[in-house]
Amino acid sequence: MELEEYIEQYGDYLYRIAFIYMKDQQTAEEVVQDVFMKLYETQQFEQKSSMKTYLTRITINMCYDYLRKWKARKNQLLDYVLK
């Protein structure tokens, strides 16, 4: 299957998952775009599970990464403001 077919088949589904975690439309779109970029760049799918399961896991992990980065930035900003 080509990348375009994966985007067509799973894009909306992955967006809904990302939106649940991120609570922001633009950020959820960024996460999904990053998921498909990672799929295109790495091509590490080993077919141990379905493609849907694989992409879902990548999406959730990327959401966690985004949230971790935001928390770190928020803490840095608070430290700067409180000094």
Buried (B, 14 or more C-beta within 10 A) or exposed (E): EEEEEBBEEBBEBBBEBBBEBBEEEEBBBBBBBBBBEBBEEEEEBEEEEEBEEBBBEBBBEBBEEBEEEEEEEEEEEEEEEEE
